[in-house]
């Protein structure tokens, strides 16, 4: 449980940091409330999300693992015949990298 307690302490510290940044931003004058606080606010939000991911990973690691699901049945194989395709399927197609048949490549 030590890991859980440590992650909870980290979460409390990050929450305190978010509140403190919000208070400082409110009390700062106009020149300090620009881009610098936006970046700090984004960084604190990112920290909060990272701690949430850590807590979720720790919770899933400590949870009992479910037995693995049985393998899915393989789909039936489709046999492709060796006979040539109908050439009319390709009459209006372009050769890859060469363009249309009646034009010259660059």
N, C-alpha and C positions, 0 to 999 in steps of 0.2 A: 504493500500500500504506500510505500515511501514515494514511488514514482507518481502516484495519483495525488498525493499531498503536495509534492513539488510542483506539479503542473497546475494545481489549484492556486498555489502561491504565486506562480508566474501570471496566471490569469488575473488575480487580484491586482498585482503590480501594473500590468498592462492597462487594466481598467482605470486605476488611479492616474496613470500617465495620460490616458485619453481625456479624463476629466480635467487634469491640470493644464493640458495644452488648450482645451476649450476655454478655461478661465483666463489664461494668459492672452489668448487671442482676443477675448472680449475686452480686456483691459488695455491692450496695446494700442498705440496711436496708429493713424492711418498708414504711416510709412512702414510699419512692421507687419501690418495685417495683409500684406500682398502675397506674393508668390512663396515666400519663405514659410509662412504658416500653412499654405496649401500643401506644400511638400511634407511638412512635419505631420499634418493631419493624415495625409495619404500613407505615410510611413507607419503611424500608429495604427491605422486601420489594417495595414498589411500585417503588422505584428499580431493584432487581435485575430485575424484570420489564420495566421500560422500557428498560433497557440491552440486555436480550435481544432485545426487539423492534427496537431500533435496529440491532443486529448482524445480525439476520435480514433487515431491509430493505436494509442495505448489501450483504449477501451476494447477495441476489436482484438488486440493481441492477447489481452487477459481473458477474454470471453472464451468459453469452451468451443472448440472447433466442431462444426457439423461434419458428418462423414461426407466424403466426396460424392458428387452425383455420379450415377452410372454413365458410362460413355454413351453418346448419342449413336443411334443406328446410322450406318453409312448409307447415303442415297444410292439408288440403283445406278449402275454405270450405263452410260449411253454409248452405244457402238456407232462409230463414224465410219461410213463405208469408204473403201479405197477408190471407188469409181470417181471419175472427174466430175466437177460441178458443171451445171448448165452454163455455157458461156454467155447466154443472154442476161444472166445476173450481173455481169460486169460491163455491159455495153456503155453505160453513162458514167462510169467511175474514172477517177484519176489514178495514175500510178504514183505511189507515195514518193514524194521528193522530185518527181519529174513533171508533174502537171498532166494536163489532158493529152490524149494520144495525137490529136491533130495539131498541136502547138509544139514549138521547140523549147527545150529547157534553156534557161539563161546561161 
